[in-house]
């Protein structure tokens, strides 16, 4: 079990870190043609901050391992991370990743109400909901 209580899963002899990740893979497989996906890759490791020496000791690099690497028929590529919720660690690694690999887009997805939703869309909806609550609260005064 992982630090987020995820259990490893297997599907078609492929090991997944969580049931959510496996279900996203199944979604990609089922919708490959309609999404225009040419190839689905998995678990590509990136160095997002190189190793260095500090006081005579080697400090290990910071790495990010993607859940999925998608290549589309039009040549576009995306790096996908599937999470139950967006974490501070993910936010930091996303910034570091995008500063090093600006030709790739790192997208986080969660499953909400039966569909796969990009983290940025979730965050935007939460901000709008918070703004509406504040407006409603000030109108009641």
Backbone bond lengths (Angstrom), bond angles and torsions (degrees), N, CA, C in turn:
res aa  C-N    CA-C-N  psi(-1)  N-CA   C-N-CA  omega(-1)  CA-C   N-CA-C  phi
1 X - - - 1.447 - - 1.534 109.07 -
2 X 1.306 117.02 143.73 1.460 121.87 -177.89 1.526 111.03 -89.04
3 X 1.329 115.10 179.72 1.469 119.62 179.26 1.524 112.09 -65.62
4 X 1.322 118.53 -16.98 1.463 121.93 178.22 1.527 111.63 -105.36
5 X 1.330 116.40 19.61 1.472 124.18 179.38 1.527 113.31 62.06
6 X 1.324 117.13 26.69 1.458 120.93 175.22 1.515 109.16 -81.75
7 X 1.313 116.18 142.76 1.459 121.44 176.72 1.518 108.64 -105.76
8 X 1.326 116.25 136.78 1.459 121.05 177.37 1.526 108.30 -63.16
9 X 1.330 116.08 145.17 1.461 122.80 -179.04 1.526 108.99 -131.67
10 X 1.314 115.35 159.41 1.458 120.03 175.71 1.520 108.99 -130.76
11 X 1.324 114.90 138.82 1.458 122.58 178.77 1.518 106.88 -149.06
12 X 1.340 116.70 125.25 1.470 122.05 -178.99 1.535 111.30 52.60
13 X 1.330 116.13 43.26 1.468 123.26 -179.86 1.529 113.46 61.70
14 X 1.331 117.45 21.42 1.462 122.35 176.83 1.522 107.63 -110.09
15 X 1.329 116.84 130.94 1.464 122.02 177.53 1.531 110.10 -86.95
16 X 1.316 116.20 131.61 1.460 122.21 177.40 1.522 108.66 -119.83
17 X 1.318 115.94 148.67 1.463 121.05 -179.61 1.520 113.01 -75.85
18 X 1.339 117.20 -17.79 1.467 120.59 -179.89 1.523 110.20 -157.55
19 X 1.316 114.79 162.90 1.454 121.32 175.21 1.525 110.26 -63.65
20 X 1.328 116.81 -37.60 1.463 121.38 179.63 1.530 110.74 -61.69
21 X 1.324 115.80 -43.87 1.471 120.78 178.52 1.535 110.52 -62.71
22 X 1.336 116.27 -41.96 1.466 120.63 178.90 1.531 110.44 -63.00
23 X 1.334 116.47 -43.32 1.468 119.61 -179.96 1.521 111.52 -65.38
24 X 1.333 118.01 -33.73 1.468 119.95 176.73 1.532 109.97 -67.25
25 X 1.316 116.97 -39.69 1.466 120.75 176.71 1.532 110.01 -60.63
26 X 1.329 116.77 -43.63 1.460 120.52 178.42 1.537 110.73 -61.84
27 X 1.327 116.25 -40.39 1.467 121.43 176.01 1.531 110.49 -60.06
28 X 1.345 116.64 -45.52 1.465 120.42 179.37 1.525 111.07 -61.81
29 X 1.329 115.81 -43.95 1.474 120.15 179.05 1.531 111.40 -60.30
30 X 1.324 115.54 -47.59 1.463 120.71 -177.16 1.528 112.84 -66.42
31 X 1.335 117.16 -27.53 1.467 121.52 -174.18 1.526 112.88 -115.20
32 X 1.303 116.73 15.54 1.470 121.81 -175.41 1.529 112.02 -53.40
33 X 1.307 117.27 -48.31 1.466 121.10 -177.23 1.523 111.02 -68.88
34 X 1.340 117.12 -47.88 1.473 119.49 -177.70 1.530 112.05 -66.37
35 X 1.334 117.83 -27.90 1.469 121.51 177.83 1.530 112.44 -85.21
36 X 1.340 116.43 -7.89 1.464 120.38 179.51 1.523 113.30 73.72
37 X 1.328 116.96 29.42 1.462 121.47 -178.28 1.523 110.01 -86.06
38 X 1.307 115.20 126.92 1.462 121.78 177.44 1.532 110.13 -87.18
39 X 1.342 116.30 -42.37 1.462 119.75 -176.76 1.520 110.82 -147.76
40 X 1.345 115.00 141.01 1.457 121.98 175.82 1.527 107.32 -112.40
41 X 1.320 116.01 114.73 1.460 121.19 175.33 1.516 108.96 -105.76
42 X 1.334 115.43 164.79 1.457 119.39 -178.26 1.518 111.71 -140.33
43 X 1.332 114.70 149.05 1.467 124.10 168.70 1.527 113.87 55.23
44 X 1.321 116.33 48.16 1.459 119.65 174.84 1.524 108.45 -83.28
45 X 1.327 116.09 132.33 1.461 121.61 -177.38 1.528 110.06 -98.39
46 X 1.330 115.50 132.24 1.458 122.88 179.30 1.527 109.06 -121.04
47 X 1.322 116.42 142.21 1.458 120.92 170.21 1.520 106.06 -92.59
48 X 1.339 115.97 114.48 1.465 119.56 -176.26 1.535 111.72 -101.68
49 X 1.315 116.50 -10.46 1.464 121.70 171.68 1.517 106.17 -152.40
50 X 1.341 117.59 121.39 1.470 120.46 -172.54 1.531 112.70 -70.45
51 X 1.324 114.26 161.75 1.466 119.54 174.62 1.528 108.51 -69.66
52 X 1.320 115.67 160.50 1.462 120.82 178.68 1.522 108.19 -156.10
53 X 1.306 116.07 167.36 1.461 121.56 177.14 1.517 109.20 -101.91
54 X 1.323 115.06 136.19 1.461 121.21 177.97 1.524 107.95 -136.55
55 X 1.317 115.18 118.94 1.474 121.05 -178.21 1.529 111.76 52.44
56 X 1.327 115.23 40.87 1.466 120.29 176.76 1.516 115.06 80.84
57 X 1.331 118.22 2.24 1.466 121.22 179.61 1.523 109.70 -115.59
58 X 1.318 114.42 140.24 1.461 119.64 178.38 1.525 109.76 -79.20
59 X 1.325 115.59 127.08 1.458 121.98 175.02 1.522 107.16 -98.29
60 X 1.325 115.79 128.47 1.466 121.31 -176.36 1.530 111.16 -66.18
61 X 1.324 116.73 150.95 1.471 119.46 178.29 1.528 110.73 -69.31
62 X 1.317 115.66 160.72 1.467 121.20 172.15 1.519 106.12 -94.39
63 X 1.318 115.93 128.23 1.462 120.37 -177.93 1.526 110.53 -118.77
64 X 1.304 114.22 159.08 1.459 122.10 173.02 1.523 106.20 -132.79
65 X 1.318 116.52 130.48 1.459 121.39 176.16 1.516 108.18 -113.46
66 X 1.308 115.41 119.95 1.468 120.38 -177.69 1.525 110.89 -71.62
67 X 1.311 115.46 157.71 1.461 119.78 170.29 1.529 109.09 -80.32
68 X 1.346 115.38 -45.94 1.464 120.25 -177.79 1.519 110.73 -141.09
69 X 1.311 115.42 150.13 1.464 124.10 173.61 1.518 106.01 -123.81
70 X 1.316 116.25 116.86 1.466 119.56 -178.74 1.510 110.48 -108.33
71 X 1.327 114.87 133.90 1.457 120.87 171.34 1.517 106.22 -117.53
72 X 1.328 114.97 126.77 1.460 120.85 -177.12 1.517 110.65 -95.23
73 X 1.315 115.10 161.99 1.469 121.56 179.39 1.526 111.59 -57.66
74 X 1.333 117.64 -30.54 1.465 121.44 -179.09 1.535 112.97 -83.36
75 X 1.347 116.85 3.38 1.460 120.87 177.98 1.520 114.40 94.24
76 X 1.312 117.61 -12.83 1.463 122.02 178.92 1.531 109.62 -66.00
77 X 1.340 115.92 145.57 1.473 121.18 178.52 1.524 109.58 -126.58
78 X 1.314 116.06 145.26 1.462 121.94 176.96 1.519 109.61 -138.10
79 X 1.307 114.99 148.04 1.452 122.79 173.95 1.519 106.43 -108.89
80 X 1.332 116.68 129.55 1.458 121.53 -172.79 1.524 110.73 -118.48
81 X 1.328 115.19 137.55 1.456 122.77 174.08 1.524 107.10 -125.78
82 X 1.327 116.87 126.42 1.458 121.46 -178.23 1.523 108.22 -106.16
83 X 1.315 115.93 122.76 1.465 121.30 -177.53 1.524 109.80 -137.89
84 X 1.328 115.67 148.67 1.457 120.17 173.11 1.515 110.25 -64.43
85 X 1.329 115.42 -37.09 1.454 120.59 174.52 1.526 108.16 -152.98
86 X 1.297 114.70 156.80 1.462 121.35 -179.23 1.531 108.94 -72.39
87 X 1.336 116.62 133.41 1.459 120.81 -179.26 1.526 110.37 -111.56
88 X 1.323 115.92 161.49 1.465 120.36 176.19 1.531 110.21 -62.26
89 X 1.337 116.81 -38.33 1.466 120.10 178.54 1.526 110.36 -61.71
90 X 1.339 117.01 -41.95 1.459 120.11 178.08 1.525 110.50 -63.79
91 X 1.333 117.24 -44.13 1.464 120.46 -179.67 1.528 111.04 -57.82
92 X 1.323 116.57 -43.79 1.466 121.00 179.71 1.527 111.27 -66.44
93 X 1.333 116.46 -46.83 1.468 119.32 -179.51 1.528 111.13 -65.52
94 X 1.328 117.47 -33.79 1.472 120.72 177.29 1.525 110.09 -61.82
95 X 1.332 117.37 -45.21 1.462 120.88 178.77 1.523 111.04 -62.40
96 X 1.327 116.37 -43.77 1.458 120.23 -179.95 1.530 110.63 -65.84
97 X 1.335 115.97 -42.52 1.467 121.37 179.32 1.523 110.29 -59.29
98 X 1.333 116.11 -50.30 1.458 120.22 -175.59 1.526 112.21 -68.08
99 X 1.333 117.77 -25.88 1.466 119.34 176.50 1.530 111.15 -73.25
100 X 1.317 117.17 -27.92 1.462 121.61 -179.50 1.526 113.11 -91.59
101 X 1.314 116.67 -33.31 1.471 121.67 -173.90 1.527 109.49 -126.10
102 X 1.331 116.02 63.62 1.457 119.31 -173.81 1.525 114.34 -67.32
103 X 1.332 117.62 -9.34 1.467 119.23 176.54 1.533 110.88 -84.28
104 X 1.337 116.47 -10.45 1.463 121.11 179.41 1.519 109.45 -110.52
105 X 1.296 115.73 146.27 1.453 121.26 176.03 1.526 107.63 -106.59
106 X 1.329 117.37 126.69 1.462 122.48 175.89 1.522 107.28 -98.08
107 X 1.316 116.08 118.36 1.457 121.70 -175.56 1.521 109.06 -119.16
108 X 1.316 116.15 131.33 1.457 121.49 174.27 1.515 109.59 -98.90
109 X 1.328 116.39 138.39 1.459 121.77 177.89 1.517 110.49 -126.65
110 X 1.331 115.58 147.58 1.457 123.46 171.04 1.516 107.37 -132.17
111 X 1.327 115.75 158.69 1.462 119.88 177.51 1.526 107.96 -98.84
112 X 1.336 115.30 120.80 1.464 121.41 -178.82 1.520 108.57 -133.50
113 X 1.318 115.82 130.93 1.472 122.31 177.82 1.530 111.81 50.17
114 X 1.328 116.36 40.75 1.460 121.26 175.47 1.516 115.86 82.10
115 X 1.334 117.90 0.74 1.457 120.34 179.88 1.517 112.02 -128.58
116 X 1.319 116.37 160.33 1.465 122.29 179.16 1.515 109.03 -89.81
117 X 1.337 115.35 123.61 1.458 120.80 -174.54 1.526 109.09 -124.63
118 X 1.320 115.40 134.31 1.456 121.61 178.65 1.527 109.36 -68.79
119 X 1.331 116.40 139.59 1.471 121.07 -178.87 1.524 112.70 -54.23
120 X 1.320 117.49 -39.64 1.472 119.48 -178.38 1.526 111.21 -62.69
121 X 1.316 117.60 -33.56 1.468 121.90 178.09 1.527 109.61 -69.68
122 X 1.329 116.16 -40.66 1.469 121.03 178.33 1.522 109.87 -63.01
123 X 1.336 116.36 -46.57 1.467 120.90 -179.69 1.529 111.34 -60.89
124 X 1.310 116.84 -41.76 1.464 121.15 179.58 1.531 110.43 -63.50
125 X 1.327 116.81 -43.14 1.468 120.98 179.29 1.524 110.78 -64.34
126 X 1.337 117.00 -39.23 1.470 120.37 178.57 1.519 111.26 -64.49
127 X 1.335 117.13 -41.26 1.461 120.77 178.42 1.528 110.67 -63.39
128 X 1.332 116.77 -42.41 1.467 120.83 178.81 1.524 110.58 -64.14
129 X 1.330 116.80 -42.14 1.459 121.14 179.81 1.534 110.35 -63.44
130 X 1.333 116.34 -41.40 1.462 121.31 178.51 1.529 110.51 -63.69
131 X 1.332 115.90 -42.27 1.467 120.75 179.01 1.534 110.40 -62.29
132 X 1.338 116.48 -42.32 1.471 120.21 179.11 1.526 111.42 -64.31
133 X 1.337 116.75 -39.91 1.464 120.25 177.53 1.520 110.92 -61.59
134 X 1.323 116.88 -41.83 1.466 121.28 179.22 1.524 111.48 -65.32
135 X 1.321 116.07 -40.26 1.466 120.44 177.80 1.524 110.08 -64.51
136 X 1.339 116.54 -46.43 1.463 120.69 179.45 1.522 111.04 -63.12
137 X 1.302 117.50 -39.17 1.453 122.63 179.79 1.537 110.21 -64.58
138 X 1.335 116.98 -43.89 1.478 119.90 -179.71 1.524 111.74 -70.50
139 X 1.325 118.32 -28.07 1.464 121.62 177.72 1.532 112.77 -73.10
140 X 1.331 116.71 -23.97 1.468 121.12 -179.61 1.521 111.98 -80.50
141 X 1.295 117.75 -17.13 1.480 121.26 -176.86 1.492 111.63 -72.94
